[in-house]
Amino acid sequence: MNMTRNIEFKTSVAVDLSGLDVTAKKLQELVAREKPKGQHHMKYTPMDLRAARYRAAGLDPDNFPSLLENINVPPVLVSRMTKGGVGKTSCSVNLAAALGMMGFRVLLIDADPQASATNLAMGTTEGADVEHHIGYFLLKKDSSPDADLEDALIHVYEGGFFDLLPSDITLAEADASMVTAVNSHERAHRFFQRNREFLGNRYDVIIVDTAPGTTPIGLSFTYAGKAAGKIVSIVEPVGDCIRALESLHSNLHELKSVTDADISMEIVINKWHPSLKHVKDNMGVLYTKYGPNLNDTIIPQFSGFARQMDPTNKMSCPLVESDPTSVGARAMIDVAKSMIRSFGISHPGLVMNREEGA
C-alpha cells in the first residue's frame, strides 16, 4: 500500500513555515517559480521552502550535492518520558511533520511496540507492513552498514522530506532480547554510527519516539542522545507527570554515573490549560525545578490533537498537516523552530542560528 503523500500549503502557512523574515511576495521570488496555470492560489511545497532558504543565503538550490560537507549522523532528537499519556507520540509525529513541511529531510524512528507513531504518521489505524523495525537493527552484531535499512523505510512525504522506520507489536520481543544483549545501552549509538553515511546523505534530522517507561531500547536511545547532549521530554503540568519527570531526571544521572554520558533534558510543556488551578500550581513547580530546561513554547490543550489520535478515524494525519493554522498546530510549528535552533538542524551547506548555550 502506497502511503506517500504530496504535501502542499497556502502562502500564509508557507511564510510561517519558512522561518524567513520575508513578505509573501519576497518568498515567491525566492522560490523562483510561477503559479501553475489553472491554480487560483499559489501552493507551496517543502522543496520550495528548502530552495528559498538557499537563495536567501545566496546559494544555488539546484546544487545540493556539491554543498554536502562532512557526512555524519544528523542531529538526533530522542523523545522520552517515563509515563504514558502525556502526548509524547503526538508531539513527536507533529514535530517530524512540521520539520518535513519546512523542507528539512526527516527520519522518524518509531521505537514503541504500540506503533502509535507509525499509525499517525501514515494516516491509518491499520498498521504498517513492517519489513524490519528498529529492534532488528539494534540486535545486529555486524559493524558494517545495514544494507537492508533503506528497504525498511516508508516514505511518508514525497521528495524524502518525511521517512518512517515503522514499528509493530513484535518490537516488544526485540526489547526483551535487549535485556541480555552485550552493551545494550550502546546499540542505538552503534546503529547511528555504522549507518552515518547513509543517514547523513539522506536526512537533516532524526526523531526517535520511544516507549513510555524505562525500557532497554529507550535507554539505548537515551545514551545515543549524548551526541546532542540532551533528549526531549514532553510533560503535562500535573502532579504524576512531574513525579515521572523527576524519575527520568534520576535515570539520566544514573546513566551518567555508569557511562559518563552527560545528557540533559529539553522539556516541552503540553496540554496547558490556563483556567485550571492545579495546572497553574504545577507550572510554578516546573519553572522552579526545571526553568533552564524548559522550551519557550507551551503547547495548549487542544481538541484537534485528540481527534488525530482517535482510533475510529481511519484516515487521520498530523495536526500540522491537516489544520496548520490551528492553535495547536501553530504551537507545534513554534516548537519545531525552537528545535532547529537548539539542536542545530540545518540544510547541507547552510548554518542555521543556534541558541547560545544549547
Secondary structure, 3 states (H helix, E strand, C coil): CCCCECCCECHHHHHHHHCCCCCHHHHHHHHCCCCCCCCCCCCECHHHHHHHHHHHCCCCHHHHHHHCCCCCCCCEEEECCCCCCCCHHHHHHHHHHHHHHCCCCEEEEEECCCCHHHHHHHCCCCCCCCCCCHHHHHCCCCCCCCCCHHHHCEEEEHHHCEEEECCCCCHHHHHHHHCCCCCHHHHHHHHHHHCHHHHHHHCCEEEEEECCCCCHHHHHHHHHHHHCCEEEEEECCCHHHHHHHHHHHHHHHHHHHHHCCCCEEEEEEEEECCCCHHHHHHHHHHHHHHHHHEEEEEEECCHHHHHHCCCCCCCCCCHHHHCCCCHHHHHHHHHHHHHHHHHCCCCCCCCCCCCCCC
